[in-house]
Amino acid sequence: MSDYGMKISLDGFDVKTATPEQCSLHSKYACPKILLNQSPSHFGTYTHTFGSNPANGVTTLKSVVHGFNYKPMHFVLIKYDLSGIERTSPLPGAYGTANQIYARSTTTTLNIYLQRAPGTAEIEDLTGVSWTFKYYIFVENGA
């Protein structure tokens, strides 16, 4: 048998005959991986509540040291309430008319940022606003 390894087929496909495209997991292809038991954790939830209105420009909301010597792939979701409607979306994203929220990996950290356009702080006061982030830092294949 030449096609062996770990496979999980999608609904409606026989795992014994499924092609890689018909599988949700196939050991011949890399899947995103997260190192467990890291300090700080490479995945988690972070809630940021603004105690005061942030200034215009870039504000770092969260930094997570990952300890890799390369820029790893990451995925960050934000959950927030806007005008009474709860929203969840992947970053990058926007809040209000001129607030950009994004994440960026460096060779040492994953950072979550808020960037406010000039004049935004005067128009949109974020005091008391809460944002919840779910973040994942992936390790490169074979690490």
C-alpha positions as CSV (number, residue, x, y, z in Angstrom):
1,M,0.0,0.0,0.0
2,S,1.6,3.2,-1.1
3,D,-1.0,5.7,0.2
4,Y,-0.6,5.3,3.9
5,G,-0.5,7.8,6.8
6,M,-3.0,9.7,8.8
7,K,-6.2,10.8,6.9
8,I,-9.5,12.2,7.9
9,S,-12.0,12.3,5.0
10,L,-14.6,14.9,4.5
11,D,-18.3,13.9,4.9
12,G,-19.4,11.7,2.0
13,F,-15.9,10.4,1.1
14,D,-14.5,7.0,2.0
15,V,-11.2,7.5,3.9
16,K,-9.7,4.4,2.2
17,T,-10.1,5.9,-1.3
18,A,-10.2,9.7,-0.6
19,T,-7.9,12.0,-2.5
20,P,-6.0,14.7,-0.5
21,E,-8.6,17.3,-1.7
22,Q,-11.4,15.1,-0.2
23,C,-9.7,15.1,3.3
24,S,-9.8,17.6,6.1
25,L,-6.4,16.2,7.3
26,H,-3.9,14.3,5.2
27,S,-0.4,13.5,6.6
28,K,1.3,14.1,3.2
29,Y,0.5,17.8,3.6
30,A,1.4,20.2,6.3
31,C,-1.3,21.6,8.6
32,P,-1.0,24.7,10.8
33,K,0.6,23.6,14.1
34,I,0.8,25.3,17.5
35,L,3.4,24.5,20.1
36,L,1.8,23.6,23.4
37,N,3.0,24.4,26.9
38,Q,4.7,27.6,25.8
39,S,5.1,30.5,28.2
40,P,3.5,32.8,27.2
41,S,0.9,30.6,25.4
42,H,1.0,30.7,21.6
43,F,-2.8,30.8,21.6
44,G,-5.4,32.4,23.8
45,T,-7.9,35.0,24.5
46,Y,-7.2,38.6,25.5
47,T,-9.7,41.3,26.4
48,H,-8.8,44.9,26.1
49,T,-11.0,47.6,27.7
50,F,-10.0,51.2,27.1
51,G,-9.7,53.0,30.4
52,S,-9.2,56.3,28.5
53,N,-9.4,57.5,25.0
54,P,-6.3,56.5,23.0
55,A,-4.4,59.1,21.1
56,N,-4.2,59.4,17.3
57,G,-1.6,57.2,15.7
58,V,-0.6,53.6,16.5
59,T,-1.2,52.0,19.9
60,T,0.0,48.5,20.8
61,L,-2.8,46.6,22.5
62,K,-1.1,43.3,23.1
63,S,2.3,41.7,22.5
64,V,3.0,38.0,22.8
65,V,6.6,36.9,22.8
66,H,6.8,33.7,20.7
67,G,10.5,32.8,20.9
68,F,10.9,31.9,17.2
69,N,13.7,33.5,15.2
70,Y,11.4,34.0,12.2
71,K,8.1,35.7,11.5
72,P,5.5,33.0,12.1
73,M,2.1,32.8,10.5
74,H,-0.7,33.9,12.9
75,F,-4.5,34.3,13.0
76,V,-6.3,36.8,15.1
77,L,-10.1,37.3,15.6
78,I,-11.7,40.3,17.2
79,K,-15.1,40.3,18.9
80,Y,-16.8,43.6,19.7
81,D,-20.1,45.3,20.1
82,L,-20.9,48.1,17.6
83,S,-24.2,50.0,17.9
84,G,-25.7,47.1,19.9
85,I,-24.7,44.4,17.4
86,E,-22.0,41.9,18.4
87,R,-19.5,41.2,15.7
88,T,-16.7,38.7,15.3
89,S,-14.2,39.0,12.4
90,P,-10.6,38.2,11.5
91,L,-8.0,40.9,11.6
92,P,-7.2,43.2,9.9
93,G,-10.5,45.1,10.5
94,A,-12.0,48.5,11.2
95,Y,-14.0,49.9,14.1
96,G,-16.0,53.0,13.5
97,T,-15.0,55.3,10.7
98,A,-11.2,55.6,11.1
99,N,-9.9,53.0,13.5
100,Q,-7.9,50.2,12.0
101,I,-7.1,47.1,14.1
102,Y,-4.4,44.7,12.8
103,A,-1.9,42.1,13.9
104,R,1.7,41.7,12.8
105,S,4.4,39.1,13.6
106,T,8.0,40.0,14.0
107,T,10.9,37.7,14.6
108,T,10.2,37.9,18.4
109,T,6.6,38.8,19.0
110,L,3.0,38.8,17.8
111,N,1.6,42.4,18.2
112,I,-2.0,43.6,18.0
113,Y,-2.3,47.2,17.1
114,L,-4.9,50.0,16.9
115,Q,-4.2,52.7,14.4
116,R,-6.3,55.9,14.6
117,A,-6.4,58.5,11.9
118,P,-5.8,62.1,12.7
119,G,-8.9,63.7,14.3
120,T,-10.4,60.3,15.2
121,A,-9.8,60.6,19.0
122,E,-11.9,63.8,19.0
123,I,-14.8,62.2,17.1
124,E,-14.8,58.6,18.4
125,D,-14.2,58.2,22.1
126,L,-13.2,54.6,22.9
127,T,-13.3,55.0,26.7
128,G,-15.0,52.0,28.2
129,V,-15.1,50.0,24.9
130,S,-14.1,46.4,25.2
131,W,-12.6,44.2,22.5
132,T,-11.9,40.5,22.9
133,F,-9.2,38.9,20.7
134,K,-8.5,35.2,20.0
135,Y,-5.0,34.7,18.7
136,Y,-3.0,31.8,17.4
137,I,0.7,31.7,16.6
138,F,1.6,28.8,14.3
139,V,5.0,27.0,14.2
140,E,6.6,26.4,10.8
141,N,6.6,22.8,9.5
142,G,9.1,20.5,11.2
143,A,9.9,22.9,14.0
